[in-house]
Amino acid sequence: VEWSGECLRSCRREVQIKVEEKEDETEESSSEEEEEVEDKLPRRESLRPKRKRTRDVINEDDPEPEPEDEETRKAREKERRRRLKRGAEAKKFVSENEGALGKGKGKRWFAFKMMMAKKWAKFLRDFENFKAACVPWENKIKAIESQFGSSVASYFLFLRWMYGVNMVLFILTFSLIMLPEYLWGLPYGSLPRKTVPRAEEASAANFGVLYDFNGLAQYSVLFYGYYDNKRTIGWMNFRLPLSYFLVGIMCIGYSFLVVLKAMTKNIGDDGGGDDNTFNFSWKVFTSWDYLIGNPETADNKFNSITMNFKEAITEEKAAQVEENVHLIRFLRFLANFFVFLTLGGSGYLIFWAVKRSQEFAQQDPDTLGWWEKNEMNMVMSLLGMFCPTLFDLFAELEDYHPLIALKWLLGRIFALLLGNLYVFILALMDEINNKIEEEKLVKANITLWEANMIKAYNASFSENSTGPPFFVHPADVPRGPCWETMVGQEFVRLTVSDVLTTYVTILIGDFLRACFVRFCNYCWCWDLEYGYPSYTEFDISGNVLALIFNQGMIWMGSFFAPSLPGINILRLHTSMYFQCWAVMCCNVPEARVFKASRSNNFYLGMLLLILFLSTMPVLYMIVSLPPSFDCGPFSGKNRMFEVIGETLEHDFPSWMAKILRQLSNPGLVIAVILVMVLAIYYLNATAKGQKAANLDLKKKMKMLQLLVASNKYPESPEKVHFALLFKSNAICERPENKHC
Amino acid sequence: GQQANSLHTRAAGSVSGLHIFHKEGDHEDLAPQLVPLDYTTCPDVKVPYELIGSMPELKDNPFRQRIAQVFSEDGDGHMTLDNFLDMFSVMSEMAPRDLKAYYAFKIYDFNNDDYICAWDLEQTVTKLTRGELSAEEVSLVCEKVLDEADGDHDGRLSLEDFQNMILRAPDFLSTFHIRI
C-alpha cells in the first residue's frame, strides 16, 4: 500500500491510497479525500484536473501489441490470472482494513472497537489503582520504614500478611459454619446442648463468667458443643456436619498452600548467593537503606555502618588469633547446659500449672481468686517474656559473632515456645481422657434419669391429664462433659490472655519506661537516655516468634472453636494500630542493625513448621478420639470422619460410592504412594540438573567477560556477549544458523 | 544507552498510575511557583537540585546529589517531570532487578567514566561513614572490594562485574528502594 499525501497551503488535506503492484500494470486504487471543511474555500473536486486512471493511461499510450504466438499467449494468460489474483487479494485487504483508515464500511465498527479497547485499558488501570489503594496501612508502614529502616518494617509487613490469611480463614468459618447454624439451626433453648444447665443459669450472664467463656458464651455458635448433629438443616438442606468437617480440613489445606506459596516466591530472590564471597562489596553497596527519611535514624544508620566496617576490618586483620580454645569450649558447654536447665524448668512449671488448674476446676469457682483462675495462662505468658532475657544472659558466656549469636537465640526461643506448646497439649490430652472417662459415668446416670422420667410421664398420663402436659425443660437434662468445647475454651482463653499480656507489656515495658526516662531525666543523677534504662528497642525476633506461635494456637483451636479466627482478626487489627503507635512513640531504632538476611524465609520456615506441628494433634484427635455423645455436629457417631462415609451413602448415587470404596483399596493406595515418591525423586533430579546448568552458564558468562576485556571490543557489550555465546556453541556450526 | 532504553520500556509499567499521580502532585508541591498546573503543552520546566535534595524521601540520603545527577537531563541535578518520574519509577518496589542494578552502578560511578574505580569507591565509603574511618581503613576496604568483585582484573569495576556482584546480594532489593 503506498501512501501519497499532498499538503496544500490551506488546512485541507487529501489522502490518496493507491494499491500498486510492483511489476504490474494493474492498479487497484481507491482514493478518497478527507477534507477539513472550510466554508470559505471551494471544494477541491471542481478545481482538480481529472485524474486519469493508470490503466486507461497505459492503454492509450502503449503501442499496438504485436501478434502473438502460442507461448507468449500462454504466458500472458498466466500473467493475467496472477494479476487478477493479486488484485483480488489487494481488494480484500483494503476492504478489511478500510475501517482502520477511517473509510468505507468498516469505519464505524473499527472506531467502536478502538473506543472499547481504550475504555477497557482505562478500566484496567483504574482497577489497578483501586487495588493499590485498597491495600491497608500502607502509609503507616511507610512512616515506620522511614524512621526505623526496613528490618523493623518487615515485622509489620509480616503482620499484614498474616491478617490476610486469617481473614480468609475467618470468612470460611463464619460463612460456612457459624452463619448457617445461626440462621437455620434450632435457636437457643430448644435443645439440651444449646441451653445453659439449670445449675449455672443464675450466673450465666455475669461478666466474670463470660470472660472465662463459660455460661452464655459457651452455649453459643462460638463453640463446638452448640452445633446440632442433624444431617441437614433449613430449607436449603444445608449439610452442617459435613460442612463443619470439610471447612476444618480446608482451613488447614489453605494455610499450607499459602505458606508454601510465600516461601517459594522468596526462594527466587536469593540468587543462590554464597555468604562470604562478596562480604565487603555488599557492605559498601547495599548497606545504606534508601527508605530512611528521618535524621535520627540516618544518624544511627551511619554509626552502625561505621561500626560494621570497623568490625569487619578487625576480623579481617585478626583472622588467625588462636584463643584459648578449651576455655571457649567449656564456656559454650556451660551456656548450653544452663539453657537446657531453663527449658526443662519451664516445661515442668507449665505441667505443674496445668495440673493445678485441673484441681481448681474441681473446686467451687467462687473460692478462687483471679490469679488461681488464670494461673496457667499467666505462667505461660510470663515464661515467654522472661526466658529470652535469660538466654541473652547465657549467650554472653558464649562469645559468638553477633549474627551467629542471634541465630542461636532465635533457635532457643523457638525451642522454648515449642516445648511450652507441647507440654500444654499433653496436659490437655490428659484432661480430655479424663473427660471421656467421665462421660461413661454420665451416660450411666442418664439411663437412670431417663427411667425416672418415663415413670413420671406414665404417671402423669394415667391421671386424667388435667394438669399441664408433661414437659422436661432442656435446662434440666443432665449433660455429658463436652471435651471438644473444653479444648476450644482453653485455646480461646489462652489467646485472649496472650493478647492482654502483650498489650500490658507494651504499655508498661515500653510506654511507661519511655515516660519515665523522658520526664525524670531532668532530676536524675545520670543521663537516663544514654545509660540505663533508656528507651526500648523494638524486638523484631521476639515479636515475630510471638506472632507465629499465636497463629499456631489458632490453627490448633479453630476446629473446636469456630470463632477463633474471628477473635484473631480482631486481635491482629488492634495489634496493628497499637503496635504502630507504640513503635513510633516509645521505641528507638536498633543501634546495631543485624539482619539475619535471609530471615524472610527463616520466619516463613518456622511458620510452616508450626503449622505442621499444630495440625498434627488436631488430626490425631479427629481420627482417633470418639466425639462426645450429646454435643457437637458429630455426636452419636463413632468417629468424626464417619460423616464423609455417611454423606457418600446418602447423597451420592450408589455407583459413586462403590467406585470410591474401590479407590480406598489398600493396593491402589500403595501404588499411588509409590508413584508420588517416584515423582518427588524425578522432580528433585530435574531441579538439581537445572541448578548445575545454571552454574555452568554463570561460569561461561565469566569467561566471556574475560574474553571481552582482553579483546577490547569497541562494540556494545550485549552484542559481543551474544556473538561469543553462540560461537562457543555447536548450534552455530549448522549451515542454517550462519547468521550467528 | 541502548541497554537503558530497553530496560526503560520494561520499567514503564512499574509505577502504577496512582503513584504517578501522587508524585505529579509532589512535583507541584516542591515548587508551586515553577510548575504549571497543565502539562498538556509540555512546557520545559526544571526543578532545581536544591529543592529535590530537600525532599523528605531524599534529604537524609548521603547519595542524594548523585541520584539527582544521574536522573537529570544534563547531569547537573536539575530535573524535569520526566526525570522525576523516571527516578521514582526505578527506585520503586516493582522495578526489575537489572534496571535497579544498572542505575545503582551509575549512581556509584562518581566520575561518570562507566567504571567504578578506586577513587569512586573511596568516595562511596567516605560518604557512607561520614568520614569516620581513617584513610588506611578506607583504602583497605576499597582493596577488599576490588579483590572480591573485579572479575576481569583491570583494577576497576565494570558494569558486568558490578551486576554480577549486586544481583546476588540478598539485601539489594530491599535497601535500594524508595517508597512513595
Interface residues (C-beta under 8 A of the other chain):
Chain A: R125 D126 E128 N129 A132 A133 K142 E145 S146 S150 D269 D270 G271 G272 G273 T277 F278 N279 F280 S281 W282 K283 V284 F285 T286 S287 W288 D289 Y290 L291 I292 G293 N294 P295 T297 A298 F302 I305 T306 F309 K310 I313 E316 K595 S597 R598 M701 K702 Q705 L706 V708 A709 S710 S716 P717 E718
Chain B: Q2 Q3 S16 G17 L18 H19 P56 E57 K59 D60 N61 P62 F63 M91 A104 Y108 L121 T124 V125 L128 T129 R130 E132 L133 E137 L140 V141 K144 V145 E148 A149 G151 D152 D154 S158 L159 E160 D161 F162 N164 M165 I166 L167 R168 A169 P170 D171 F172 L173 S174 T175 F176 H177 I178 R179
